[in-house]
């Protein structure tokens, strides 16, 4: 907690837990024993002691959204997110405050320091008063020991102090029993204070004081501190009444009136924390209806604490993103959208790729903010605001700067090609979109059309997903380029692939391996009266996995010999299968005779091609590529992460004229994808 926004996030998170706790305690006020009434405050103590947002969850509500909305509205700064690193203030002295937020935080830290100093001085003043006291006389000391022995309680040194209203325990490490000088002290009062001593209630009081200092400007948490102190006293009353019988119980309420200590009320490190007179009436009413709670009520208490643990400790995580429409005024929508996007970060690399791709398809900067690095958020905001101010009215329709040269066919969806892990736990892949219409001013930049019938233009961009802090972000590794691709498969033409090669005589056997993945169901269906129309599913999955993926292979033999030797070759064949380093060489299928090909579910393939069927078209046979077939596979649906990393190598058998002439190992070509 190093700025006003992190404090606001911490105290709002605690307020959410406090609201749930107060509601449950109000419903079960007469149902739970004082033990469980006080134990329930442990849930709030844990929330206060743990930095808000640990594990990406917040008590009751998505508080970061509110904090970031307010922060962006007041400062228009987007380069960082409010982050709670510690549950207590950690001031950074980098110079005098410069911004309004820094001044407010300085005032907050000063207020916490002043309150802490006030409590410290109050405790020191009390310790000085105790030093001026005198050890308890023999008669009173004997009464204290007898009371402790009768009820099996610990004992500590007793001191008589002038002008003291009531007895109390002072000190956590070296406790002292303070007694009013010159006055008799009832045994029931001693019982009450020795019970405080046994259960270390002075330490609980000190903790409550520290929480008051940290959250001094939060009235809800101050109210909780008062109630927690009251419950601590009620619990001590309960323990005392359980040890008393008959008339002593009835007399305990009367004695309680003499225990109010207004002079040292709320002094930290003492049992006088909640001994103020305002709490006496409620405690007397509780004593009047005192009863021994049956053993079964302990189960009710456990259930109540578990009910509180859900929203208070497990909390909630942001599930959706606000895209800029709704009931908010037009001026506030961009701020709410950016706050929502920045706090709904991507928690998986697949979710980051998916969110980035949909940002490009929808041309929506709100989606892009979810997966962009924090240092790029200011630039993204300025770019979007300038575009909106210059020619657009709706935040949703802000065009993305990377897609100015063309629009995309959003119904075609996207693919991430050749997904692979790289250094430092990052992943790289190629985003593939389909342009819808190409702007005239970029036609000259398009690759020449090669006349292929089954072809279309594809827009591709290399991407890298890496984890920065607790969020996955996407970094473009280049600009979008438009290439020619196969419309039947969005396949190999014009797109990179992993290449494996080996030489055998006058031939080079080459395998191309390619994958494509998607983290969304490609299509959702809109039901119409007479039909269902498939459309791309634009719902965001920032914590999703790749649920569809496919791989394809293409095996080719390249002739490197002379025309004279080519004449003697009647057929070329090969069979291959993926092979992992260290495993035994797998058995391979015979490629067959004639123009045949096939594949297996394990990724193996085989094929034979008659060379006299090849169209040479006047070309020399040197460098001719003999296609030997291809294969593919994959899956989709469910939650299985369908990902197919490239194999280590391929085992291959090579055939000429029907006879095997070599057993090859196809190794990856240097240079990676090509």
Buried (B, 14 or more C-beta within 10 A) or exposed (E): BBBBBBBBBBBBBBBBBBBBBBEBBEEBEEBBBBBBBBBBBBBBBEBBEBBBBBEBBBBBBBBBBBBBBBBBBEEEBBEBBBBBEEBBBEBEEEEEEEEEBBEBBBEBBEEBBEBBEEBBEBBEEBBEBBEEBEEBEEEBBEBBEEBBEEBEBEBBBBBBBEEBBBBBBBBBEEBBBBBBBEEEBBBBBBBBBBBBBBBEBBBBBBBBBBBBBBBBBBEBBBEBBBBBBBBBBBBBBBBBBEBBEEEBBEEBBEBBEBBBBEBBBBBBBBBBBBBBEEBBEEBBEBBEEBEEBEEEBBEBBEEBBEBBBBBBBEBBBBEEBBBBEEEBEEEEBBBBBBBBBBBBBBBBBBBBBBBBBBBBBBBBBBBBBBBBBBEBBBEBBEBBBEBBEEEEEEBBBBBBBBBEBBBBBBBBBBBBBBBBEEEEEBBBBBBBBBBEEBEEEEEEEBEEEEEEEEBBBBBBBBBBBBBEEEBBBBBBEEEBBBBBBBBEBBBBBBBBBBBBBBEBEBBBBBBBBBBBBBBBBBEBEEEEEEEEEEBBBBEBBBBBBBBBBBBBBBBBBBBEBEEEEBEEBEBBBBBBBBBEEEEEEBEBBEBBEEEEBBBEEEBBBBBBBBBEEBEEEEEEBBEBEBBBBBBBBBEBEEEEBBBBEBBBBBBBBBBBEBEBEBEBBBEBBEEEBE
